[in-house]
């Protein structure tokens, strides 16, 4: 059985399309079709239902896909390890970072790492926590900096970075601006400017509002901190940001207030996939992160 045949099969199964698999793999469609027919011949079972309208996995195809992914992961782990041995201290690391909070907490770590390993290329992707978890799980990301740390026993290894409470930001002319603190029940009639739905903090805020007996009136969603603050500065609503980010807000028109009796915190963590071979670049980044956190953010 050729490892390439499994790779072609897994790609077709992911897209349920020979055309898309061909484009992704940069291999001709006839070559992929022939490889899969050979694979079906070796295994003695059809892997796809083929019709004029769509392509579907058979039950046998679904079973083969599960095991093919394990074989391909093992093969990629082996090639990565061999690459490490021959190209020590070079390579790349793919990191997912939430756009609102990532740079504020990890820019120094990334800078220190680059100073130590200048030949290692760091590729940063700014997306929400949900997409970061998916990326780490499917291997498109090596490491993820995420909000809301998953439970131990999940498919990830985890380093807890910090737990930071959310603060309310209002315009200085807002009726709540004179308060020393607020609670969620006081926000019933407010216009909320929130993170996008692919951010875990979005779900937590909605849940906290629900506990206080209301559904928030969301007028805008964004992934950019400056946009959120600009909307509040324009008197278009209120927003919530982690306290560490609030420390750096320098705008006389904005007032930052603590939220009493709130369980909504930014729980920042760093994750990578369990039982996966970690390249030299990734192992060293994790080691640098652990040292960095021991010394304090």
Residue pairs with C-beta under 8 A, 6 or more apart in sequence:
1 39
1 42
2 35
2 38
3 71
3 72
3 75
4 35
5 35
5 36
5 38
5 39
6 39
6 68
6 71
6 72
7 25
7 72
8 21
8 25
8 27
8 31
8 32
8 35
8 36
9 35
9 36
9 39
9 47
9 64
9 65
9 68
10 65
10 68
10 69
10 72
11 21
11 24
11 25
11 32
12 18
12 21
12 32
12 36
12 48
12 55
13 47
13 57
13 61
13 65
14 21
15 21
15 24
16 54
16 55
16 56
16 57
17 55
18 29
18 32
18 33
18 55
19 29
21 27
21 32
22 28
22 29
22 32
25 32
36 47
36 48
39 47
40 46
40 47
43 60
43 64
45 58
45 60
45 64
46 58
46 60
46 61
47 57
47 58
47 60
47 61
47 64
48 55
48 56
48 57
48 58
48 61
49 55
49 56
49 57
49 58
57 65
73 139
73 276
76 139
76 277
77 276
77 277
78 277
80 277
80 279
81 277
81 279
83 91
83 279
84 91
84 279
84 280
88 280
89 117
89 119
89 120
89 280
90 119
90 120
90 281
91 120
91 121
91 279
91 280
91 281
92 120
92 121
92 122
92 123
92 281
93 120
93 121
93 122
93 123
93 142
93 143
93 279
93 281
93 282
93 285
94 123
94 125
94 135
94 140
94 141
94 142
94 143
95 110
95 122
95 123
95 124
95 125
95 141
95 142
95 143
95 144
95 145
95 285
96 124
96 125
96 126
96 127
96 131
96 132
96 135
96 136
96 141
96 143
96 144
96 145
96 146
97 103
97 106
97 124
97 125
97 126
97 132
97 144
97 145
98 126
98 127
98 128
98 129
98 132
98 145
98 146
98 147
98 199
98 223
99 126
99 127
99 223
99 224
99 225
100 195
100 199
100 223
100 224
100 225
100 228
100 241
100 245
101 147
101 242
101 245
101 266
101 268
102 124
102 126
102 145
104 244
104 245
104 248
105 145
105 161
105 162
105 244
105 268
105 297
106 145
108 292
109 288
109 289
109 292
110 122
110 124
112 288
112 292
113 120
113 122
113 284
113 285
113 288
114 120
114 122
116 284
116 288
117 281
117 284
120 281
120 284
125 132
125 135
125 141
126 223
127 135
127 198
128 195
128 196
128 198
128 199
128 200
128 223
129 144
129 146
129 147
129 148
129 198
129 199
129 200
129 201
130 198
130 199
130 200
131 198
132 141
132 144
132 145
132 146
132 271
133 144
133 146
133 150
133 156
133 271
135 141
135 144
136 142
136 143
136 144
136 156
136 271
136 272
136 273
137 155
137 156
137 273
139 273
139 276
142 272
142 278
142 279
142 281
142 282
142 285
143 270
143 271
143 272
143 282
143 285
143 286
144 270
144 271
144 272
145 161
145 268
145 269
145 270
146 200
146 268
146 269
146 270
146 271
147 199
147 200
147 201
147 266
147 267
147 268
148 200
148 201
148 204
148 267
148 269
149 158
149 160
149 267
149 268
149 269
149 271
150 156
150 158
150 269
150 271
152 158
155 273
155 274
156 271
156 272
156 273
156 274
157 271
157 272
157 273
157 274
158 269
158 270
158 271
159 269
159 270
159 271
159 286
159 289
159 290
159 293
160 267
160 268
160 269
161 268
161 269
161 270
161 293
161 297
162 244
162 266
162 267
162 268
162 297
163 265
163 266
163 267
163 268
164 242
164 243
164 244
164 265
164 266
164 267
164 268
165 242
165 243
165 258
165 259
165 262
165 264
165 265
165 266
166 201
166 205
166 240
166 241
166 242
166 243
166 259
166 262
166 264
166 265
166 266
167 240
167 241
167 242
167 243
167 246
167 256
167 257
167 258
167 259
168 176
168 182
168 187
168 238
168 239
168 240
168 256
168 257
168 258
168 259
169 228
169 229
169 232
169 238
169 239
169 240
169 241
169 246
169 249
169 254
169 255
169 256
169 257
170 176
170 177
170 232
170 238
170 254
170 255
170 257
171 177
171 232
171 233
171 235
171 253
171 254
171 255
172 252
172 253
172 254
172 255
173 235
174 235
174 238
174 255
176 182
176 186
176 257
177 255
177 257
179 257
180 257
180 258
181 257
181 258
181 259
181 260
182 257
182 258
182 259
182 260
183 212
183 259
183 260
183 261
183 262
184 208
184 209
184 211
184 212
184 259
184 262
185 212
185 213
187 209
187 212
187 214
187 216
187 238
188 212
188 213
188 214
189 217
190 216
190 217
190 237
190 238
191 217
191 218
191 219
191 236
191 237
191 238
192 205
192 216
192 217
192 218
192 219
192 237
192 238
192 239
193 218
193 219
193 220
193 221
193 222
193 228
193 231
193 232
193 236
193 237
193 238
193 239
194 202
194 205
194 216
194 218
194 220
194 221
194 222
194 228
194 239
194 240
195 201
195 202
195 205
195 221
195 222
195 223
195 228
196 202
196 221
196 222
196 223
197 221
199 223
201 264
201 266
202 221
204 264
205 216
205 240
205 264
206 215
206 216
208 262
208 263
208 264
209 215
209 216
219 236
219 237
220 231
220 236
220 237
222 228
222 231
225 241
225 245
228 239
228 241
229 239
229 241
229 249
229 251
229 254
231 237
231 239
232 238
232 239
232 254
233 251
233 253
233 254
240 259
240 264
242 266
243 258
246 256
249 256
270 286
270 289
272 278
272 282
272 286
278 286
